[in-house]
């Protein structure tokens, strides 16, 4: 009897251990493909952008995924911000990882993959504003922000009201034809000005090299035409060249409007300090990384302290956080609906389209998001934040400024 009792006890223990280890082994694992740019024009911001992606995955695995029985892995690939490079990498990425979602960096990713992803059944989440050339129904590529044209339009309307400008705001654009995204930026601004002629007048689009060094002649022409704002949503080199030209011409009262990837902090470093950009602006549909205590800043600090993230509190960090949180919340919603072991790229996309993401789920990094089949970004309810340099300090001047309506171009 004693032996039988001991046997039953050991057998029960073994069953319990088997159940515990079986549960651990049953944890489903899914891959995220992270397209980065370590050797191209945005290599200078990639440490924070890619680092914040990895740290957010670490956080989600520990604090959300464990409870769902899901683990996510992430691997970086250097796309060099080049459509041909990304297109050549994609078959190998698909074969190696079979990812359920991709994190993209910019326009070349969209240009290279938007025609392939519907057939591959893998959605891609961007950190950037959207693009007119990807503005199509039934999307597989998703932006948490509207197009650059929408974000610029939101700034024009805010700035015009702040300055009490009675006629249309006279806008100039510094752009390039070297990248699909750059071309789309100025097309979006053209469309906004056409749709809102009483609010904005496009005085000229200056086409230049992708990373210009001297724009004095071109900027002098813009000054003569009465430009009140110079829109540069391309890169830091264009900001530096334009700022140097304005300084040389003694026209430091004409502000430059930048985006996220080439914003005040990044361009400030390139120009020799934030004070060089006094009175200039940045605008985008996500949190601004000032020193103020906010929900987004608290989340970044948690990633640094608890998950050992080697990231600063920069716009590039916010970009990495925004897209990764959207991807992970979609995986989370898909796992809850289909089961932890049945998550696919198609299920992740379905979750994006059917399950709104509340701003609380992104710690305030993004506004409330509700995607539809109409476009790769939410078509209503989006807002932007606007920051400037005031008395040498990086400052938020507008919170949740409304995004205007612009018809598709």
Phi and psi in degrees as a GROMACS rama.xvg file:
@    title "Ramachandran Plot"
@    xaxis  label "Phi"
@    yaxis  label "Psi"
@TYPE xy
-62.2684  -44.2193  UNK-2
-62.2719  -40.6686  UNK-3
-62.5232  -39.6582  UNK-4
-65.6234  -43.428  UNK-5
-63.1332  -40.5862  UNK-6
-62.0497  -43.6805  UNK-7
-63.3201  -37.9529  UNK-8
-65.0856  -45.6135  UNK-9
-65.9738  -38.8444  UNK-10
-64.3359  -41.8818  UNK-11
-63.4634  -40.1209  UNK-12
-64.2322  -41.3645  UNK-13
-64.2265  -39.9142  UNK-14
-64.3288  -41.3505  UNK-15
-64.1396  -43.6851  UNK-16
-63.9015  -40.6731  UNK-17
-62.7955  -39.3529  UNK-18
-65.3475  -39.9832  UNK-19
-66.385  -48.2079  UNK-20
-71.0887  -32.7474  UNK-21
-62.5648  -39.7392  UNK-22
-61.709  -41.7208  UNK-23
-64.8972  -43.632  UNK-24
-68.7554  -24.3424  UNK-25
-76.8728  -5.67205  UNK-26
-60.0883  122.986  UNK-27
-78.7705  143.085  UNK-28
-121.268  133.736  UNK-29
-133.293  147.955  UNK-30
-105.584  144.516  UNK-31
-112.959  129.823  UNK-32
-92.2131  123.414  UNK-33
-107.861  105.048  UNK-34
-85.576  122.774  UNK-35
-123.024  -175.759  UNK-36
-141.703  90.6815  UNK-37
-94.7887  -10.678  UNK-38
-133.008  4.92292  UNK-39
-106.204  -156.714  UNK-40
-68.3576  -16.1359  UNK-41
-112.103  20.3077  UNK-42
-61.169  -27.4035  UNK-43
-68.8902  -21.6232  UNK-44
-106.775  1.29366  UNK-45
-74.2211  -25.8416  UNK-46
-58.6111  -46.0094  UNK-47
-75.0722  -39.6053  UNK-48
-66.2227  -53.3021  UNK-49
-69.1739  -35.7858  UNK-50
-64.6313  -38.6228  UNK-51
-70.3398  -31.089  UNK-52
-61.319  -51.1797  UNK-53
-62.8917  -41.4929  UNK-54
-66.157  -36.8266  UNK-55
-67.0969  -36.991  UNK-56
-63.711  -42.2463  UNK-57
-58.7707  -45.485  UNK-58
-60.3057  -48.3833  UNK-59
-64.1889  -41.798  UNK-60
-58.231  -42.1487  UNK-61
-76.2947  -43.0677  UNK-62
-103.756  -12.5976  UNK-63
-126.781  -52.6686  UNK-64
-59.8224  -39.17  UNK-65
-55.6217  -43.4656  UNK-66
-68.9012  -21.8479  UNK-67
-94.0757  -11.8699  UNK-68
76.5312  31.1354  UNK-69
-128.912  137.426  UNK-70
-124.402  137.819  UNK-71
-113.155  135.563  UNK-72
-111.364  158.577  UNK-73
-141.9  138.697  UNK-74
-136.376  135.31  UNK-75
-86.9074  145.162  UNK-76
-133.559  133.381  UNK-77
-84.0874  103.911  UNK-78
-87.541  -8.47164  UNK-79
59.8451  16.3122  UNK-80
52.8218  46.8872  UNK-81
-138.376  120.461  UNK-82
-61.0139  -39.6886  UNK-83
-65.4586  -41.0398  UNK-84
-63.1049  -42.868  UNK-85
-66.864  -42.235  UNK-86
-61.8602  -37.7225  UNK-87
-72.7431  -29.8184  UNK-88
-75.8086  -30.6418  UNK-89
-57.7612  -45.3165  UNK-90
-57.851  -38.8845  UNK-91
-68.564  -38.9588  UNK-92
-61.0981  -46.3942  UNK-93
-62.0277  -43.3899  UNK-94
-68.4434  -39.2337  UNK-95
-74.8872  -46.729  UNK-96
-102.016  -30.5376  UNK-97
46.4344  58.6626  UNK-98
-69.8053  153.095  UNK-99
-92.8713  -11.5673  UNK-100
-159.898  152.327  UNK-101
-118.938  142.176  UNK-102
-103.72  118.266  UNK-103
-96.7065  165.124  UNK-104
-107.026  -41.57  UNK-105
-167.506  -164.284  UNK-106
-54.0563  -40.5395  UNK-107
-60.2221  -33.5379  UNK-108
-63.1588  -43.8402  UNK-109
-65.4634  -47.122  UNK-110
-59.7688  -38.6748  UNK-111
-76.5571  -32.7117  UNK-112
-116.239  -13.3528  UNK-113
-62.8395  -28.8567  UNK-114
-80.1318  -16.1656  UNK-115
-98.6493  -32.2038  UNK-116
-65.2204  -34.8359  UNK-117
-58.3741  -39.0662  UNK-118
-73.7799  -32.5176  UNK-119
-79.8293  -17.8646  UNK-120
62.968  42.6676  UNK-121
-129.525  120.209  UNK-122
-80.4368  153.738  UNK-123
-122.475  135.315  UNK-124
-109.241  127.696  UNK-125
-97.4065  164.894  UNK-126
-105.569  -14.5283  UNK-127
-86.7304  176.487  UNK-128
-66.5319  167.133  UNK-129
-80.5595  178.17  UNK-130
-130.565  140.948  UNK-131
-61.6964  -35.4882  UNK-132
-71.453  -12.4762  UNK-133
-106.509  3.94156  UNK-134
-78.9753  83.7858  UNK-135
-137.139  156.199  UNK-136
-71.3104  166.301  UNK-137
53.5626  54.5483  UNK-138
-73.2821  152.078  UNK-139
-116.187  -8.52149  UNK-140
-112.595  129.956  UNK-141
-123.954  136.66  UNK-142
-113.194  136.156  UNK-143
-80.8658  -3.11848  UNK-144
-124.009  154.937  UNK-145
-71.595  -169.17  UNK-146
-71.712  165.198  UNK-147
-60.6646  -34.0314  UNK-148
-62.2445  -41.9613  UNK-149
-62.3409  -45.6174  UNK-150
-65.1853  -40.74  UNK-151
-63.6214  -43.0814  UNK-152
-60.1962  -39.1019  UNK-153
-61.6968  -40.2947  UNK-154
-66.6249  -45.3046  UNK-155
-56.1948  -44.8117  UNK-156
-67.4503  -40.61  UNK-157
-64.8545  -47.1151  UNK-158
-65.6572  -41.9689  UNK-159
-60.3741  -41.2413  UNK-160
-68.6765  -40.3227  UNK-161
-63.0384  -38.9653  UNK-162
-91.0487  0.971679  UNK-163
53.3222  44.4885  UNK-164
-78.5696  123.009  UNK-165
-80.0688  -43.3261  UNK-166
-88.7205  -170.561  UNK-167
-67.1851  143.139  UNK-168
-68.9651  128.566  UNK-169
-87.1802  114.928  UNK-170
-114.61  135.722  UNK-171
-116.164  150.628  UNK-172
-124.593  130.084  UNK-173
-99.528  120.49  UNK-174
-142.81  -169.946  UNK-175
-155.075  153.783  UNK-176
-101.095  16.6519  UNK-177
-82.7814  -15.3469  UNK-178
-136.712  141.263  UNK-179
-57.0365  -37.2952  UNK-180
-67.0818  -39.9169  UNK-181
-64.2472  -42.9345  UNK-182
-61.0853  -41.6459  UNK-183
-66.4284  -33.4141  UNK-184
-58.3773  -50.8788  UNK-185
-73.9851  -24.1071  UNK-186
-66.074  -38.6945  UNK-187
-64.6746  -40.8633  UNK-188
-66.3798  -41.3388  UNK-189
-57.8448  -43.1972  UNK-190
-66.7251  -41.4167  UNK-191
-60.4482  -47.3531  UNK-192
-62.7108  -38.1983  UNK-193
-66.6615  -41.0461  UNK-194
-75.9882  -22.6207  UNK-195
-131.574  63.4156  UNK-196
-64.474  -22.0126  UNK-197
-82.7755  -10.1495  UNK-198
-108.31  -28.8735  UNK-199
-147.198  139.411  UNK-200
-123.287  122.645  UNK-201
-86.0395  107.826  UNK-202
-80.3087  -32.8563  UNK-203
-173.356  147.941  UNK-204
-107.546  120.064  UNK-205
-93.6151  117.471  UNK-206
-93.3448  127.428  UNK-207
-140.598  -176.547  UNK-208
-62.0134  158.829  UNK-209
-61.098  -33.5654  UNK-210
-131.187  81.7882  UNK-211
-71.2897  156.458  UNK-212
-111.897  -34.5705  UNK-213
-138.333  119.266  UNK-214
-122.813  23.5355  UNK-215
-59.464  -45.4264  UNK-216
-62.1232  -44.9627  UNK-217
-67.4945  -43.181  UNK-218
-67.6897  -36.2359  UNK-219
-58.5975  -38.6504  UNK-220
-66.111  -40.1033  UNK-221
-63.8928  -39.5617  UNK-222
-61.7416  -44.5371  UNK-223
-62.6682  -29.7852  UNK-224
-82.653  -2.1186  UNK-225
85.1393  23.5068  UNK-226
-56.6586  132.314  UNK-227
-102.102  -20.6601  UNK-228
-144.508  139.533  UNK-229
-111.705  118.074  UNK-230
-89.7463  119.093  UNK-231
-131.058  98.5798  UNK-232
-110.37  24.7251  UNK-233
-98.2519  -78.9293  UNK-234
-151.223  175.638  UNK-235
-67.6064  -34.1607  UNK-236
-60.0711  -40.1924  UNK-237
-66.4869  -37.0857  UNK-238
-64.1186  -47.3482  UNK-239
-60.4064  -47.1988  UNK-240
-63.6473  -39.1863  UNK-241
-69.837  -42.5872  UNK-242
-62.7577  -42.8076  UNK-243
-62.6307  -38.7791  UNK-244
-66.058  -43.6757  UNK-245
-62.3945  -40.9424  UNK-246
-64.5749  -42.5705  UNK-247
-64.2214  -31.025  UNK-248
-89.4785  -2.6082  UNK-249
68.943  28.9464  UNK-250
-116.785  55.6805  UNK-251
-78.767  1.00422  UNK-252
-90.4476  0.543428  UNK-253
-96.6551  110.629  UNK-254
-75.4726  150.107  UNK-255
-98.3688  133.506  UNK-256
-105.777  121.98  UNK-257
-113.49  171.743  UNK-258
-104.025  -155.104  UNK-259
-84.0154  -48.7254  UNK-260
-70.1438  -16.2408  UNK-261
-128.567  31.7643  UNK-262
-73.0864  -165.949  UNK-263
-60.7864  -44.9673  UNK-264
-66.6199  -45.9647  UNK-265
-68.2305  -49.0754  UNK-266
-68.6938  -30.733  UNK-267
-59.9264  -42.1776  UNK-268
-62.1007  -40.0188  UNK-269
-71.674  -27.0922  UNK-270
-91.2863  -5.68201  UNK-271
107.309  9.75982  UNK-272
140.281  151.526  UNK-273
-60.5186  -30.7369  UNK-274
-60.9386  -24.2773  UNK-275
-66.0266  -19.8251  UNK-276
-107.71  25.7493  UNK-277
-54.0248  125.765  UNK-278
84.0958  -0.416289  UNK-279
-90.1272  172.532  UNK-280
-137.312  156.951  UNK-281
-131.249  150.013  UNK-282
-145.598  136.046  UNK-283
-169.909  160.499  UNK-284
-89.4852  53.3392  UNK-285
-159.289  178.561  UNK-286
-64.0473  148.826  UNK-287
-99.4122  127.949  UNK-288
-84.9599  61.0998  UNK-289
-80.54  177.666  UNK-290
-79.8303  -3.66603  UNK-291
-63.8071  152.608  UNK-292
-79.8624  113.514  UNK-293
-138.436  168.376  UNK-294
-59.4999  -46.2681  UNK-295
-59.6822  -41.9304  UNK-296
-65.9267  -40.626  UNK-297
-60.0946  -40.8556  UNK-298
-65.0054  -43.5087  UNK-299
-60.6375  -42.0743  UNK-300
-63.9729  -35.1426  UNK-301
-64.6653  -41.4779  UNK-302
-63.1361  -35.9631  UNK-303
-71.0918  -47.6653  UNK-304
-78.2938  -42.6158  UNK-305
-92.8953  -33.5182  UNK-306
-112.631  11.2972  UNK-307
56.7507  35.2174  UNK-308
-70.0573  132.185  UNK-309
-94.7918  67.9704  UNK-310
-134.318  147.727  UNK-311
-90.2992  178.908  UNK-312
-100.425  87.186  UNK-313
-131.271  170.012  UNK-314
-63.1295  -36.9596  UNK-315
-61.9919  -38.0791  UNK-316
-62.4085  -45.8653  UNK-317
-60.3712  -38.8181  UNK-318
-63.2346  -45.2906  UNK-319
-63.3986  -39.7303  UNK-320
-64.625  -43.493  UNK-321
-63.108  -48.1405  UNK-322
-72.1765  -34.7856  UNK-323
-70.602  -38.8915  UNK-324
-64.7891  -39.8401  UNK-325
-61.8851  -44.8762  UNK-326
-61.9754  -46.0105  UNK-327
-69.5827  -39.027  UNK-328
-64.4237  -33.0096  UNK-329
-70.5197  -41.776  UNK-330
-60.33  -43.1249  UNK-331
-58.6941  -48.5471  UNK-332
-64.5565  -38.556  UNK-333
-65.4901  -42.4984  UNK-334
-62.6129  -38.3212  UNK-335
-68.4153  -32.3863  UNK-336
-85.5292  -43.929  UNK-337
-96.707  -19.0389  UNK-338
106.275  146.312  UNK-339
-59.7567  -29.5106  UNK-340
-96.3915  10.2881  UNK-341
-125.508  20.5198  UNK-342
-76.7953  129.208  UNK-343
-130.1  170.424  UNK-344
-59.6657  -38.3364  UNK-345
-64.5714  -38.6721  UNK-346
-68.4867  -36.0037  UNK-347
-64.7423  -44.875  UNK-348
-61.6132  -43.0875  UNK-349
-60.0998  -37.6238  UNK-350
-66.3511  -40.3219  UNK-351
-59.7063  -41.9626  UNK-352
-78.3132  -22.8009  UNK-353
-109.364  -18.6602  UNK-354
-117.033  104.12  UNK-355
-57.8766  148.134  UNK-356
-108.997  112.772  UNK-357
-73.2989  150.786  UNK-358
-57.8201  -29.7394  UNK-359
-64.6124  -29.442  UNK-360
-72.2373  -17.5256  UNK-361
-110.604  17.5022  UNK-362
58.0617  29.1597  UNK-363
82.0039  4.83224  UNK-364
-68.2931  -32.9248  UNK-365
-126.14  156.301  UNK-366
-71.825  178.185  UNK-367
-58.5744  135.5  UNK-368
-118.774  130.879  UNK-369
-138.795  99.953  UNK-370
-81.9902  152.916  UNK-371
-133.998  176.496  UNK-372
-74.7203  -3.4911  UNK-373
-73.7459  -31.9624  UNK-374
-158.811  164.103  UNK-375
-78.0861  -0.17874  UNK-376
-135.967  156.446  UNK-377
-58.9926  133.14  UNK-378
-92.3511  -0.462352  UNK-379
-149.021  156.184  UNK-380
82.1962  3.01366  UNK-381
-83.4102  153.447  UNK-382
-136.347  167.339  UNK-383
-127.341  159.569  UNK-384
-111.927  145.952  UNK-385
-125.577  131.993  UNK-386
-126.035  158.455  UNK-387
-144.925  177.009  UNK-388
-107.648  117.265  UNK-389
-125.398  118.738  UNK-390
54.7395  38.0595  UNK-391
79.7133  2.18169  UNK-392
-111.157  136.744  UNK-393
-72.9546  116.941  UNK-394
-138.102  139.064  UNK-395
-81.7462  126.809  UNK-396
-111.942  -15.0895  UNK-397
-147.868  130.637  UNK-398
-117.265  124.507  UNK-399
61.1055  46.9014  UNK-400
-71.1107  134.02  UNK-401
-68.0635  143.766  UNK-402
-86.3283  128.901  UNK-403
-75.8382  164.14  UNK-404
-80.241  131.089  UNK-405
-133.274  130.952  UNK-406
-73.4195  155.273  UNK-407
-59.924  141.137  UNK-408
